[in-house]
Amino acid sequence: MFGWTLLAAALIVGCGPSRLEQSQEAARSETAVGSARSSRGNPPFYDVLGRRYYVRPSSLGYQEVGIASWYGPKFHGRPTSNGEIYDMYAMTAAHTTLPIPTWVEVTNLANNRRVIVRVNDRGPFLHDRIIDLSYTAAMQLDMVQEGTARVEVRALDAFSDAQANYMSENVYIQVGAFSVKENAEDFALALKSKGFSRAFVDSNEGGSSRLHRVLIGPYERTEKIDTVFDDLTSAGLGGAYMVIGH
């Protein structure tokens, strides 16, 4: 079996960047609902490529179906519209009109994979696209190879019934992603040996990304899992983040 330190440093994936860095931002619903409006990135309107975009006064009721794309290395490390530095490994997104920040749920309609992302940037500015996702979010939706996917986007604070469903679902903590299944299985075993008894491998062998994710869970939304994140951080795996379903 691999050594614990080596496993923590070897989350290799089969496409895109050579190492799938883990986001430091866990998509927790407590943060998703009621985020303060950013002082930057929210003008009444702005013009790009000859088109005027009006920033919505609220995300209330927002739901849309359309094409999602993703952006990565070219923009990594550059400022976003709200002044943050774009991190292609974080769970973030760009939207033309939603208030910054807005937490949204994005569902890939081709495979029903879902992610929770925080809008902190403006774009995409191609007329047929409704949201631009970070690399990690796109990887979670299995759309990196294709580049685009038909998705449903809805604001998490838009529908109380949707929030209730979200809160009732099981969640998982993703700790790693591998292109080689045996490496993922070894990592899961190492996690179990360190006390993370709920660790397991979720394989997407039929998708284009051929991704084997190492997850810990499930946990109910009512469970307090901050201690699990703390334990992972103590074990040198502080980049783990939350996912909905698997």
C-alpha positions, -999 to 999 in steps of 0.1 A, spaced: 0 0 0 11 35 -7 24 56 22 0 81 37 21 111 27 25 99 -9 -12 93 -12 -21 128 0 2 142 -27 -8 120 -56 -44 128 -66 -37 122 -103 -65 126 -129 -65 115 -165 -72 148 -183 -68 185 -179 -42 196 -153 -19 169 -141 -31 173 -105 -67 179 -94 -61 204 -66 -89 203 -41 -110 234 -34 -106 251 0 -142 261 -2 -167 235 10 -201 243 -6 -221 245 26 -257 256 25 -253 278 55 -231 300 34 -252 296 3 -282 313 17 -281 349 26 -246 359 14 -239 396 15 -238 414 -18 -203 422 -30 -193 458 -32 -175 450 -65 -189 434 -96 -225 445 -92 -230 477 -113 -265 484 -125 -254 474 -160 -222 470 -180 -213 466 -217 -192 438 -233 -187 432 -270 -214 456 -279 -241 441 -257 -255 456 -225 -261 433 -194 -283 444 -166 -273 429 -132 -303 414 -114 -313 432 -82 -319 397 -66 -314 360 -74 -349 353 -61 -367 330 -84 -338 325 -108 -339 292 -127 -326 287 -163 -318 258 -187 -290 264 -212 -254 257 -222 -226 257 -196 -189 260 -205 -158 261 -183 -127 282 -180 -93 272 -167 -56 278 -171 -58 309 -192 -76 328 -164 -61 310 -134 -46 336 -110 -63 366 -126 -87 388 -107 -124 380 -109 -152 406 -112 -155 409 -74 -117 413 -69 -109 378 -58 -82 358 -76 -97 332 -99 -88 297 -87 -97 270 -113 -97 244 -86 -123 262 -65 -161 256 -68 -169 289 -85 -186 302 -116 -192 332 -138 -226 345 -147 -236 376 -167 -264 390 -146 -268 372 -112 -257 392 -82 -223 385 -69 -221 364 -48 -249 340 -56 -248 303 -48 -263 282 -75 -270 245 -81 -259 234 -116 -272 201 -129 -258 184 -160 -290 172 -178 -271 145 -197 -260 126 -165 -278 142 -136 -246 151 -119 -249 182 -97 -226 208 -81 -230 238 -59 -209 268 -70 -205 304 -59 -208 330 -86 -179 355 -82 -172 365 -118 -189 378 -150 -193 359 -182 -196 339 -204 -202 364 -232 -211 340 -259 -248 343 -265 -256 306 -264 -241 300 -229 -256 308 -195 -228 300 -171 -190 295 -170 -178 270 -145 -144 265 -128 -123 235 -139 -131 215 -108 -169 221 -111 -168 211 -147 -149 179 -138 -175 171 -112 -202 174 -140 -181 153 -164 -180 180 -190 -143 188 -193 -136 168 -224 -167 181 -243 -162 216 -231 -199 224 -228 -230 207 -215 -267 214 -213 -275 223 -177 -301 236 -154 -290 265 -131 -310 276 -102 -302 299 -73 -301 281 -39 -320 309 -23 -347 310 -50 -371 283 -39 -379 273 -3 -390 239 -14 -358 233 -34 -339 243 -3 -358 219 18 -350 191 -7 -314 201 -7 -312 201 31 -328 167 33 -303 150 9 -272 131 19 -239 148 13 -204 135 8 -169 148 13 -146 144 -17 -110 138 -7 -94 128 -40 -98 119 -77 -78 94 -96 -75 81 -132 -63 47 -119 -89 28 -99 -64 8 -79 -48 40 -66 -83 53 -56 -90 20 -38 -56 22 -20 -63 57 -9 -98 48 4 -82 19 24 -56 43 38 -84 67 49 -102 39 66 -70 30 85 -69 66 97 -104 64 111 -124 76 82 -146 45 82 -171 59 56 -145 63 28 -152 46 -5 -146 48 -42 -171 62 -67 -162 53 -102 -174 71 -134 -158 46 -158 -184 52 -185 -179 89 -187 -154 107 -208 -132 117 -177 -127 81 -165 -127 94 -130 -125 74 -97 -134 97 -68 -126 90 -32 -156 101 -11 -164 99 26 -200 96 35 -229 97 33 -238 122 59 -272 137 65 -275 174 62 -285 175 98 -252 159 109 -223 182 119 -195 172 96 -171 201 104 -152 178 127 -146 155 97 -131 185 78 -110 193 108 -97 157 110 -89 157 73 -70 190 77 -50 175 105 -42 146 83 -28 169 56 -60 168 34 -74 202 41 -85 207 5 -115 183 8 -149 197 -1 -185 188 0 -206 173 -28 -243 166 -31 -251 130 -40 -225 110 -60 
